[in-house]
Amino acid sequence: MARHAQGVLYMKAVRSAREAGLEGFSIEDLIDCYRRGVFPMADARHDRRVFLVDPARRGVLPLDTFHVSRRLARTVRSDRFEVRTDSAFAAVVGACAAPRSGRMETWINEPIQAMCDALFARGLAHSIETWLDGRMVGGLYGVALGGAFFGESMFSTERDASKVALVHLIARLKAGGFTLLDAQFLTEHLASFGAEEISRADYVRRLADALEVKADFRRIDPYAGGAAAMQAISQAS
């Protein structure tokens, strides 16, 4: 769920985000990329080129060994944040694309946002949002194919808001029968949850197996509370 320029093997310019198929690069092309383990990114927010990335080392977050600290578990169970699913997808992507302190640039440009919207319209992309006092204060989004979930990005404007969203995502994936959570690159933040780095060859094998799985992202209530999320994680372990 974090990006940098490592491992760029393919590149394609997307000249217009307004045309139905994203001129020269269709949504079917994008889905095929995900199925091959390749994902899109841009060099900068206002650079309309889209690069397709296939890293030599891949970050994954094993669902069966996902680690929730005691402090975070208490926060999740407290339901301090209201957690919603797919209620503000475009807003989540926009928030992930926005500059913030310590990171003024972003890999999410307008063509990528348009592609995300198209995947969401097909039911292939999802968001988990955290809300506080009627404001969206955190969330994440990604792409679901078979039993694989490709985590794209997350944001937070309140402490623990994105972490709570991640816990609810894990609960949903485990309850729904998913077998692979692709984090793309390993970061210190994700490592604290149990993320690990694997070779491209290992990732391709895991992805092939996951794509054969018939998973259900909506097997649990979209508005399930924190206690239900923690129970789903523990029961599926």
Secondary structure, DSSP 4 states (H G I P E B T S, - for coil): ----STTEEEEEE---SSSTT-TT--HHHHHHHHHTT-EEE-SSTT--EEEEE--SEEEE--GGG----HHHHHHHHHT-SEEEESSSHHHHHHHHHS-BTTB---S--HHHHHHHHHHHHTT-EEEEEEEETTEEEEEEEEEEETTEEEEEEEEESSTTHHHHHHHHHHHHHHHTT--EEEEES--HHHHTTT-EEEEHHHHHHHHHHHHT----TTSS-TT--HHHHHHHHHHH-
